[in-house]
Amino acid sequence: MMRRYIEIMDTTLRDGEQTSGVSFSAAEKLTIAQLLLREVRVDRLEVASARVSDGEFQAVKKITEWAEEHGCLEKIEVLTFVDGHTSVDWMLAAGARVMNLLTKGSLNHLTHQLKKTPEEHFEDIEQVISLARSKGIQCNIYLEDWSNGMRNSRDYVFQFLDFLVLQPIERVLLPDTLGVLTPRETYEYISSIVKRYPNTHFDFHAHNDYDLGIANVLEAVRAGAQGLHLTVNGMGERAGNAPLASAIATLNDFMPEVRTSVVEKSLYSVSKLVETFSGFRIPANKPVVGENVFTQTAGIHADGDNKNNLYFNDLMPERFGRKRRYALGKTSGKANIEKNLQDLGIKLSAEDLKKVTQRIIELGDRKEMVTREDLPYIISDVLDSSSIDENVVVLNYVLTHSKGLRPSATLQVKLGDEVFEENAQGDGQYDAFMNALKKIYARKQIVLPMLTDYTVRIPPGGKTDALCETIITWDINHKEVKTRGLDSDQTVSAIQATQKMLNLMTIGSEVRKPVLALAEVGL
């Protein structure tokens, strides 16, 4: 069966740029346009509104020069206005050859904004179309507020369309300008129009105010629309437009009777590029392009994936040049850990895996998510800790840091069956902690080992809440001993490393030499 072809017009550079606070430079617009046409392979680009600014003019000029050089100038479109020769002259100077003329698609807009009769409006439109055609410019016609027009002034809409089908235009563009349509209305309105004007090309332009953009896109295509207007990451005014990635994935999976030219594997790269240029961050849970959408968090899901991919659906990450991830946190199970260990090439015994899983669950209770990059540090910390008997425990501590005052520390330490408390100041919070600790050990006539090196490591790409590994090297009886601590707070991880060192020493009623049995394994 021949599949019906659906044209995709991306309007990120025009409608998407109307996202509050977003403005692309001319160079950014050109880069996005090149990626959309060459890699994503959309059919058409709406790149700007005429007459907006000199910067907009320069951006369009750069894009049209590149497009003409590469034989795709007919894919570049500009929003224009019913303003006599003004928009036409602007387009000619910018090098564009396809205009999307903005007209009034509802009687309400026509009456209250333009204050004209339908006949007057149609006459003005005809003059602009005639002028544009005489200058070699192709015309598409936007029916602004068309969705409300169909709801409240359907006779006007059909009167307008009766006029337009007699004009030398390429397409009629049907926007749900205020994002008010339900899927049922979308199907009803477009199917009635397509049946009445079977020889006219109709595009549908969805907004997402009720989060119905993708549902309306599906119904528009089912009703016979031949083109769709979409934006990268769903950018656009208010709640934005129907997002490109979601629309393409949905069409490919649920409407096998249609096809598009869009390359799925390029959708994520253009999404990230637009995110970078716009500063408009992609929600982590946004379908297809969000960071979390191919991440399994629950341990039961990872276990199911190990057993015949029970939690897979048709949205396979490889389609979009991405990979499935298994999150590590308080809901993790052994299956999540094992999936991540496989990616890192690490294999643990059943006993060690159980310890690591428990440690990740504990950390997950304290931070949003443990990353795969954190995993080697966690393994190192857990295996180190399991080798040391805890005869010394730092029970409580208070660390202070104030401008103009020296940092101080108050701590409570359990040595065997005794509990000691001290406070001290220092050059930093950890130095204050160590000074208070020295006071406690002085009561037992024990001199603490000398700290010879202090190293902090954070996983690549770590954020402010990333796990921090602190590795401290101690000189114990002229032997080098390393201990590690792991926490999202650097000072806390240093305290953990110090507690491990303390447990390498034998505490008794007499001064004893530090135990060095573990020094050889590099703890």
Backbone torsions as a table, in degrees:
resi	resn	phi	psi	omega
1	MET	NA	133.2	177.1
2	MET	-69.3	126.3	178.8
3	ARG	-86.2	137.0	-178.2
4	ARG	-72.8	132.7	-177.3
5	TYR	-86.7	132.3	178.5
6	ILE	-112.2	119.6	176.5
7	GLU	-72.1	140.6	176.7
8	ILE	-115.8	117.6	172.3
9	MET	-106.2	120.7	176.1
10	ASP	-90.7	128.8	-178.3
11	THR	-119.5	28.5	178.3
12	THR	-58.9	-39.1	-174.4
13	LEU	-78.6	-11.0	175.6
14	ARG	-114.2	-73.3	-177.5
15	ASP	-68.9	-38.0	179.8
16	GLY	-64.4	-32.3	-179.9
17	GLU	-72.0	-11.1	175.4
18	GLN	-79.8	3.0	170.1
19	THR	-59.4	133.1	-177.3
20	SER	-55.1	126.3	176.0
21	GLY	86.0	2.9	-176.8
22	VAL	-106.0	131.2	174.4
23	SER	-149.9	117.7	179.5
24	PHE	-86.9	144.8	171.7
25	SER	-76.8	167.0	179.0
26	ALA	-59.8	-41.4	-180.0
27	ALA	-66.1	-38.8	178.7
28	GLU	-66.3	-41.7	178.8
29	LYS	-61.0	-42.4	-179.7
30	LEU	-64.3	-43.2	-179.4
31	THR	-62.7	-44.5	179.4
32	ILE	-64.3	-43.5	-179.9
33	ALA	-60.3	-43.6	-179.7
34	GLN	-62.3	-43.6	-179.3
35	LEU	-66.2	-41.7	-179.2
36	LEU	-64.3	-37.9	-177.2
37	LEU	-83.7	-40.0	-173.9
38	ARG	-87.4	-36.7	-175.1
39	GLU	-102.3	-51.9	-179.9
40	VAL	-74.0	-32.9	175.5
41	ARG	65.8	44.3	169.5
42	VAL	-67.9	160.3	-176.8
43	ASP	-78.4	-36.9	-172.7
44	ARG	-145.5	156.2	176.2
45	LEU	-128.7	129.3	168.5
46	GLU	-98.0	112.2	-164.5
47	VAL	-103.5	-14.5	-175.3
48	ALA	-173.0	171.4	168.3
49	SER	-106.4	136.3	178.7
50	ALA	-64.6	151.2	170.7
51	ARG	70.2	8.5	-174.0
52	VAL	-71.0	-52.5	-176.2
53	SER	-164.4	167.6	176.2
54	ASP	-66.7	-36.1	177.8
55	GLY	-61.7	-40.4	177.3
56	GLU	-64.5	-39.8	178.2
57	PHE	-61.3	-45.6	-179.1
58	GLN	-65.0	-36.6	178.8
59	ALA	-64.8	-46.0	179.7
60	VAL	-63.0	-40.5	-179.7
61	LYS	-61.1	-43.1	177.7
62	LYS	-61.1	-43.7	-177.6
63	ILE	-67.2	-44.3	-177.7
64	THR	-67.9	-35.7	177.1
65	GLU	-62.9	-44.4	177.9
66	TRP	-65.2	-44.0	-177.5
67	ALA	-64.0	-40.3	179.3
68	GLU	-65.1	-40.0	179.3
69	GLU	-63.2	-30.6	-177.0
70	HIS	-104.3	13.4	173.0
71	GLY	69.9	29.7	-179.8
72	CYS	-133.9	31.9	-178.2
73	LEU	-62.9	-28.9	-179.1
74	GLU	-70.0	-10.2	178.4
75	LYS	-88.6	-6.2	-176.8
76	ILE	-99.2	122.4	-175.8
77	GLU	-124.8	151.3	-177.6
78	VAL	-131.6	135.8	174.3
79	LEU	-73.6	129.2	179.9
80	THR	-128.7	177.4	-171.7
81	PHE	-129.0	158.9	177.2
82	VAL	-80.0	83.6	-173.0
83	ASP	-137.9	38.6	-179.9
84	GLY	68.4	-125.4	-177.0
85	HIS	-95.4	-5.0	-170.7
86	THR	-61.5	-54.5	-179.8
87	SER	-64.6	-38.2	180.0
88	VAL	-62.3	-45.3	178.5
89	ASP	-62.1	-40.3	179.4
90	TRP	-61.6	-45.6	179.9
91	MET	-62.6	-43.7	-179.9
92	LEU	-61.0	-42.1	179.7
93	ALA	-66.9	-33.6	-179.1
94	ALA	-82.5	-9.8	177.9
95	GLY	87.3	9.4	-178.9
96	ALA	-86.8	152.5	-176.1
97	ARG	-131.1	6.0	176.6
98	VAL	-131.4	120.8	178.8
99	MET	-109.8	142.2	171.8
100	ASN	-108.7	96.3	-171.1
101	LEU	-78.8	122.7	-177.6
102	LEU	-84.7	117.3	179.4
103	THR	-127.3	175.8	-175.4
104	LYS	-93.9	116.0	-177.4
105	GLY	-95.9	3.2	175.4
106	SER	-134.4	146.5	178.9
107	LEU	-64.5	-30.7	179.4
108	ASN	-62.0	-47.1	178.5
109	HIS	-65.6	-43.1	-177.8
110	LEU	-61.6	-46.4	-175.0
111	THR	-69.1	-44.0	-171.4
112	HIS	-95.1	-23.4	-179.9
113	GLN	-96.8	-48.7	179.6
114	LEU	-89.6	-24.4	-177.5
115	LYS	55.7	46.2	179.4
116	LYS	-128.5	162.5	173.8
117	THR	-83.4	161.6	176.2
118	PRO	-55.8	-41.7	-177.3
119	GLU	-63.3	-40.9	178.2
120	GLU	-64.1	-42.5	-179.7
121	HIS	-64.3	-44.9	-178.7
122	PHE	-62.3	-38.0	-179.9
123	GLU	-65.2	-42.1	178.0
124	ASP	-62.7	-42.2	-179.8
125	ILE	-62.9	-44.5	-178.5
126	GLU	-60.3	-39.1	179.5
127	GLN	-64.7	-42.1	179.5
128	VAL	-66.1	-43.9	179.2
129	ILE	-60.0	-45.8	-179.2
130	SER	-61.6	-43.6	178.6
131	LEU	-63.6	-46.7	-179.2
132	ALA	-60.2	-45.8	-179.3
133	ARG	-62.2	-37.7	179.7
134	SER	-66.9	-21.4	179.0
135	LYS	-98.3	7.7	178.8
136	GLY	81.1	21.8	-179.2
137	ILE	-103.0	128.4	175.9
138	GLN	-79.2	151.2	-176.1
139	CYS	-124.2	130.0	164.5
140	ASN	-114.4	152.1	-175.1
141	ILE	-120.3	119.9	172.0
142	TYR	-83.4	132.6	171.0
143	LEU	-103.3	84.3	-176.9
144	GLU	-57.2	137.1	-179.2
145	ASP	62.3	29.5	-179.2
146	TRP	-57.8	-38.7	-176.9
147	SER	-62.0	-44.2	175.4
148	ASN	-69.5	-30.0	175.7
149	GLY	-61.0	-43.0	178.8
150	MET	-67.3	-33.4	179.7
151	ARG	-71.6	-42.9	-165.9
152	ASN	-115.6	-16.2	-178.1
153	SER	-148.9	57.6	-173.9
154	ARG	-62.7	-35.8	179.5
155	ASP	-60.7	-39.6	178.0
156	TYR	-63.2	-44.4	-179.0
157	VAL	-59.1	-46.2	-179.3
158	PHE	-69.6	-33.6	173.7
159	GLN	-60.7	-42.5	179.7
160	PHE	-65.0	-46.2	-179.3
161	LEU	-65.7	-36.8	175.3
162	ASP	-57.4	-38.0	177.6
163	PHE	-71.1	-45.5	-173.3
164	LEU	-66.5	-36.4	-176.8
165	VAL	-67.5	-10.9	176.8
166	LEU	-95.4	-2.7	-178.5
167	GLN	-95.5	156.6	178.9
168	PRO	-80.2	70.1	-179.3
169	ILE	-116.6	163.3	-177.8
170	GLU	-94.6	-43.7	-173.5
171	ARG	-146.1	153.8	170.1
172	VAL	-111.0	128.4	-173.7
173	LEU	-107.4	120.6	-172.8
174	LEU	-107.6	98.7	-178.3
175	PRO	-94.7	137.3	166.9
176	ASP	-87.8	74.8	-166.3
177	THR	-54.3	-39.5	-176.9
178	LEU	-102.3	6.8	176.8
179	GLY	62.7	42.5	-172.7
180	VAL	-105.5	-8.6	-173.6
181	LEU	-72.8	144.9	166.7
182	THR	-92.9	159.4	177.5
183	PRO	-56.6	-38.7	179.5
184	ARG	-61.3	-44.6	179.3
185	GLU	-64.5	-42.3	-179.7
186	THR	-55.4	-48.0	-179.2
187	TYR	-64.7	-45.4	-176.5
188	GLU	-62.4	-47.3	-175.8
189	TYR	-66.8	-46.9	-175.9
190	ILE	-71.7	-40.2	-179.9
191	SER	-63.0	-37.6	178.8
192	SER	-65.8	-36.5	179.8
193	ILE	-72.4	-44.3	-178.9
194	VAL	-62.4	-39.1	179.4
195	LYS	-67.6	-35.3	-178.0
196	ARG	-77.5	-31.1	-178.6
197	TYR	-127.1	71.0	-172.3
198	PRO	-67.3	-17.4	-177.1
199	ASN	-100.2	8.9	-179.0
200	THR	-108.6	139.0	178.3
201	HIS	-84.8	123.3	179.4
202	PHE	-116.3	129.6	171.6
203	ASP	-101.5	151.0	174.5
204	PHE	-116.9	135.5	-175.2
205	HIS	-123.7	103.4	-173.5
206	ALA	-97.9	139.2	166.7
207	HIS	-108.6	165.5	-165.0
208	ASN	-119.2	30.4	-173.6
209	ASP	-60.0	-33.3	177.5
210	TYR	-104.7	14.6	-177.8
211	ASP	62.3	30.6	-179.3
212	LEU	-110.5	10.8	-175.0
213	GLY	-55.9	-48.9	-177.5
214	ILE	-70.2	-40.7	176.6
215	ALA	-59.5	-40.9	179.2
216	ASN	-69.2	-34.7	175.4
217	VAL	-59.9	-46.4	179.5
218	LEU	-60.4	-44.6	-178.7
219	GLU	-68.6	-34.2	178.0
220	ALA	-64.1	-43.6	179.0
221	VAL	-66.2	-42.9	179.6
222	ARG	-61.6	-31.8	-178.8
223	ALA	-80.1	-10.1	176.7
224	GLY	115.8	4.9	176.0
225	ALA	-60.3	142.2	-176.3
226	GLN	-104.2	-6.7	179.3
227	GLY	-148.4	155.3	179.0
228	LEU	-131.0	143.4	174.0
229	HIS	-106.4	124.0	-174.6
230	LEU	-136.6	162.0	176.3
231	THR	-130.7	150.7	175.6
232	VAL	-65.8	130.7	179.4
233	ASN	63.7	13.6	179.2
234	GLY	68.5	24.6	-179.9
235	MET	-64.9	154.8	179.2
236	GLY	154.0	176.9	-179.5
237	GLU	-62.6	149.8	177.5
238	ARG	55.7	-114.9	-179.2
239	ALA	-85.3	2.0	175.2
240	GLY	91.5	-175.8	-178.0
241	ASN	-104.5	174.9	174.0
242	ALA	-63.0	127.9	-175.8
243	PRO	-76.6	139.2	-176.9
244	LEU	-58.4	-52.2	-174.0
245	ALA	-61.9	-45.3	-179.1
246	SER	-64.9	-41.1	-179.1
247	ALA	-64.1	-43.8	-178.4
248	ILE	-66.3	-45.1	179.0
249	ALA	-60.9	-41.3	-179.0
250	THR	-66.6	-45.1	178.2
251	LEU	-61.5	-44.8	-177.8
252	ASN	-63.7	-34.1	-174.3
253	ASP	-92.8	-27.5	-173.1
254	PHE	-118.4	-5.2	177.8
255	MET	-132.4	72.4	-177.3
256	PRO	-64.6	-12.8	-179.5
257	GLU	-80.0	-6.6	178.9
258	VAL	-122.5	164.7	177.7
259	ARG	-144.9	158.2	175.0
260	THR	-132.5	174.2	178.9
261	SER	-93.1	-4.3	-170.1
262	VAL	-70.5	137.3	178.8
263	VAL	-92.8	112.4	-175.9
264	GLU	-59.1	-39.2	-175.4
265	LYS	-63.4	-18.1	-179.0
266	SER	-93.6	-5.0	-174.5
267	LEU	-67.2	-38.0	-177.2
268	TYR	-70.6	-40.5	-178.0
269	SER	-65.3	-41.5	179.0
270	VAL	-70.3	-31.9	176.6
271	SER	-61.5	-46.2	-179.1
272	LYS	-68.4	-36.6	178.7
273	LEU	-63.9	-45.9	179.7
274	VAL	-65.6	-37.6	176.2
275	GLU	-58.7	-44.8	-178.9
276	THR	-65.0	-47.0	-176.9
277	PHE	-69.9	-35.5	-174.9
278	SER	-86.9	-26.1	-171.6
279	GLY	73.5	6.5	-179.6
280	PHE	-91.4	102.1	-170.5
281	ARG	-72.9	140.1	178.6
282	ILE	-79.5	125.4	175.2
283	PRO	-57.9	141.6	-176.8
284	ALA	-60.1	-28.3	-177.4
285	ASN	-99.6	15.1	179.5
286	LYS	-69.9	129.2	-178.2
287	PRO	-54.2	143.5	174.5
288	VAL	72.2	-50.5	-172.7
289	VAL	-108.2	-10.5	179.4
290	GLY	-68.5	153.1	-176.6
291	GLU	-64.9	-27.8	-173.7
292	ASN	-96.5	-5.3	-167.8
293	VAL	-72.0	-18.0	175.2
294	PHE	-116.1	32.4	-179.5
295	THR	-115.4	122.3	173.5
296	GLN	-92.6	130.0	-177.6
297	THR	-107.3	-45.5	-177.4
298	ALA	-68.5	135.8	179.5
299	GLY	-59.3	-34.0	-178.5
300	ILE	-65.4	-29.1	178.9
301	HIS	-70.6	-44.3	178.4
302	ALA	-63.3	-38.6	177.3
303	ASP	-62.8	-42.2	178.2
304	GLY	-64.3	-36.3	178.1
305	ASP	-67.3	-31.9	175.3
306	ASN	-68.7	-23.1	-176.4
307	LYS	-111.3	70.9	174.4
308	ASN	77.8	31.3	174.2
309	ASN	50.9	50.1	-173.9
310	LEU	-67.5	-21.3	-177.3
311	TYR	-111.5	23.9	173.6
312	PHE	-89.4	149.6	167.3
313	ASN	-127.6	-170.0	-176.7
314	ASP	-71.4	-15.3	177.1
315	LEU	-80.4	70.0	179.4
316	MET	-76.2	132.2	-175.7
317	PRO	-60.2	-30.3	-178.8
318	GLU	-60.7	-27.8	177.2
319	ARG	-57.9	-30.7	-173.6
320	PHE	-111.5	19.5	179.5
321	GLY	69.4	30.4	-177.1
322	ARG	-124.5	176.8	-180.0
323	LYS	-128.5	150.9	175.4
324	ARG	-76.9	139.4	178.0
325	ARG	-122.3	156.4	177.6
326	TYR	-121.7	110.5	-174.0
327	ALA	-70.3	153.1	179.7
328	LEU	-116.8	122.6	-178.8
329	GLY	-173.5	-159.7	-173.1
330	LYS	-70.3	-18.6	177.0
331	THR	-95.8	5.4	-178.0
332	SER	-68.9	147.9	170.4
333	GLY	-119.6	-178.7	-179.1
334	LYS	-60.4	-31.7	-178.1
335	ALA	-64.1	-40.4	176.5
336	ASN	-59.7	-45.9	-178.2
337	ILE	-62.7	-44.9	-177.6
338	GLU	-63.1	-39.4	178.1
339	LYS	-59.9	-43.3	179.7
340	ASN	-71.3	-36.8	177.4
341	LEU	-64.2	-37.4	177.6
342	GLN	-60.0	-42.7	179.9
343	ASP	-64.7	-31.3	-179.4
344	LEU	-89.8	-5.6	-179.5
345	GLY	73.2	30.0	-178.1
346	ILE	-113.0	137.8	176.6
347	LYS	-127.0	130.7	179.8
348	LEU	-116.9	155.1	173.1
349	SER	-68.8	162.9	-179.4
350	ALA	-59.3	-39.3	-178.9
351	GLU	-67.4	-44.3	179.3
352	ASP	-68.0	-35.9	178.6
353	LEU	-62.9	-38.6	178.5
354	LYS	-63.6	-41.5	-180.0
355	LYS	-66.4	-43.1	-179.7
356	VAL	-64.9	-41.3	178.8
357	THR	-59.9	-44.5	180.0
358	GLN	-63.5	-38.9	179.8
359	ARG	-66.4	-38.8	179.3
360	ILE	-66.4	-39.6	177.5
361	ILE	-61.9	-41.7	178.4
362	GLU	-63.1	-44.9	179.4
363	LEU	-65.8	-37.1	179.5
364	GLY	-62.6	-27.0	176.9
365	ASP	-70.6	-19.6	-174.5
366	ARG	-108.0	-20.4	177.7
367	LYS	-137.1	158.0	-170.6
368	GLU	-58.9	-48.1	-177.2
369	MET	-153.5	139.5	172.2
370	VAL	-92.9	130.5	-177.0
371	THR	-89.7	163.4	176.7
372	ARG	-61.6	-33.2	179.7
373	GLU	-66.6	-23.9	177.1
374	ASP	-72.4	-22.4	-166.6
375	LEU	-57.9	-46.9	179.4
376	PRO	-58.7	-35.7	179.1
377	TYR	-68.0	-39.9	179.1
378	ILE	-64.6	-44.5	179.4
379	ILE	-59.3	-46.7	-179.9
380	SER	-60.0	-43.7	-178.7
381	ASP	-65.4	-43.8	-177.7
382	VAL	-66.7	-45.1	-178.0
383	LEU	-68.5	-34.6	174.3
384	ASP	-62.9	-48.1	-175.4
385	SER	-62.8	-36.8	-176.5
386	SER	-70.4	-12.6	-178.8
387	SER	-92.1	-3.3	-173.0
388	ILE	-121.5	129.2	173.0
389	ASP	-77.5	134.3	-176.5
390	GLU	-92.3	87.2	173.4
391	ASN	-89.9	-17.9	178.6
392	VAL	-119.3	129.8	179.8
393	VAL	-132.3	126.9	171.3
394	VAL	-80.5	103.9	-172.1
395	LEU	-74.3	-51.1	-176.6
396	ASN	-147.2	154.6	174.3
397	TYR	-157.1	152.1	173.3
398	VAL	-127.8	123.5	179.6
399	LEU	-114.3	132.8	179.6
400	THR	-125.5	146.9	175.9
401	HIS	-143.2	118.4	-177.6
402	SER	-133.3	145.5	178.4
403	LYS	-65.2	129.0	178.0
404	GLY	85.5	-6.2	179.0
405	LEU	-123.3	150.3	178.7
406	ARG	-72.5	139.6	175.1
407	PRO	-57.5	148.7	-179.9
408	SER	-137.1	162.2	179.4
409	ALA	-143.8	137.2	170.2
410	THR	-121.9	128.4	-177.4
411	LEU	-139.6	157.6	179.3
412	GLN	-126.0	123.5	-174.4
413	VAL	-126.4	136.9	175.7
414	LYS	-101.5	117.7	176.6
415	LEU	-110.3	105.7	-174.9
416	GLY	64.6	-116.0	179.3
417	ASP	-101.5	1.6	-176.6
418	GLU	-104.8	148.4	177.9
419	VAL	-119.4	131.1	-178.2
420	PHE	-123.6	150.6	178.1
421	GLU	-136.1	135.9	179.2
422	GLU	-149.7	164.3	172.4
423	ASN	-139.6	157.1	-178.8
424	ALA	-162.8	167.0	174.1
425	GLN	-110.2	165.2	179.2
426	GLY	-162.0	-179.0	-179.9
427	ASP	-77.5	-14.9	176.0
428	GLY	-154.8	174.7	-177.2
429	GLN	-63.1	-41.8	-179.2
430	TYR	-70.1	-37.3	177.1
431	ASP	-62.9	-41.2	177.2
432	ALA	-63.0	-41.2	177.2
433	PHE	-58.4	-47.5	-178.1
434	MET	-65.6	-37.2	178.6
435	ASN	-64.3	-40.5	176.8
436	ALA	-66.7	-38.8	179.2
437	LEU	-63.9	-39.2	178.9
438	LYS	-62.1	-36.4	177.6
439	LYS	-62.6	-41.7	179.9
440	ILE	-64.1	-46.9	-177.7
441	TYR	-70.5	-23.8	175.8
442	ALA	-64.0	-31.4	176.8
443	ARG	-62.3	-31.3	179.3
444	LYS	-93.9	7.3	179.9
445	GLN	57.5	42.2	178.8
446	ILE	-118.4	130.5	176.7
447	VAL	-96.0	126.1	-178.1
448	LEU	-72.7	150.5	178.0
449	PRO	-61.9	157.8	179.2
450	MET	-83.4	134.5	175.2
451	LEU	-80.7	122.2	-177.5
452	THR	-109.1	-17.7	178.0
453	ASP	-157.2	147.6	-176.2
454	TYR	-140.9	113.8	-175.8
455	THR	-124.7	136.8	177.6
456	VAL	-117.2	133.2	178.2
457	ARG	-128.6	136.6	176.9
458	ILE	-123.0	136.1	-179.9
459	PRO	-56.3	148.3	178.2
460	PRO	-55.4	137.1	178.7
461	GLY	75.1	10.4	-177.6
462	GLY	-62.3	143.6	176.9
463	LYS	-97.3	-171.4	-176.0
464	THR	-64.5	-23.5	179.2
465	ASP	-101.1	16.4	-178.2
466	ALA	-66.3	152.3	174.7
467	LEU	-65.9	141.0	-177.8
468	CYS	-120.0	126.0	177.6
469	GLU	-102.6	124.1	176.3
470	THR	-109.8	124.7	179.7
471	ILE	-113.6	118.6	-179.2
472	ILE	-113.0	132.5	177.0
473	THR	-102.9	131.2	-177.3
474	TRP	-118.6	148.4	173.7
475	ASP	-102.6	103.1	-179.4
476	ILE	-112.9	108.9	-178.8
477	ASN	51.1	45.7	177.5
478	HIS	66.1	18.4	173.9
479	LYS	-114.1	141.4	-180.0
480	GLU	-88.8	123.5	179.3
481	VAL	-126.6	133.4	178.9
482	LYS	-113.8	136.0	173.3
483	THR	-127.0	152.9	-176.1
484	ARG	-123.5	148.5	171.5
485	GLY	-132.0	152.7	-177.2
486	LEU	-137.6	123.6	177.5
487	ASP	-166.5	164.0	176.2
488	SER	-75.9	-12.6	176.6
489	ASP	-106.5	126.8	-174.5
490	GLN	-62.5	-43.2	-178.8
491	THR	-65.5	-39.7	178.6
492	VAL	-63.5	-41.7	179.4
493	SER	-65.0	-33.5	176.7
494	ALA	-67.5	-38.1	177.6
495	ILE	-64.9	-40.1	177.3
496	GLN	-61.9	-42.3	178.6
497	ALA	-63.5	-36.4	179.6
498	THR	-68.3	-41.0	178.0
499	GLN	-60.5	-37.9	177.0
500	LYS	-62.3	-41.1	177.4
501	MET	-61.7	-42.4	-178.7
502	LEU	-61.7	-33.8	-179.5
503	ASN	-78.6	-6.2	172.2
504	LEU	-84.9	-3.5	-179.6
505	MET	-106.5	142.6	178.4
506	THR	-86.1	125.4	179.8
507	ILE	-103.7	127.0	178.6
508	GLY	-151.8	-165.2	-178.1
509	SER	-78.6	-17.2	179.3
510	GLU	-115.8	162.0	174.8
511	VAL	-71.2	126.0	-179.6
512	ARG	-123.3	157.3	175.7
513	LYS	-73.8	146.9	177.8
514	PRO	-60.2	144.0	176.4
515	VAL	-75.4	129.0	-174.9
516	LEU	-114.4	11.4	-176.4
517	ALA	-58.5	-31.9	-176.6
518	LEU	-90.7	-4.9	-178.0
519	ALA	-62.1	-32.9	-175.7
520	GLU	-68.7	-23.9	-179.7
521	VAL	-92.6	4.5	171.7
522	GLY	75.1	30.5	178.1
523	LEU	-73.4	NA	NA
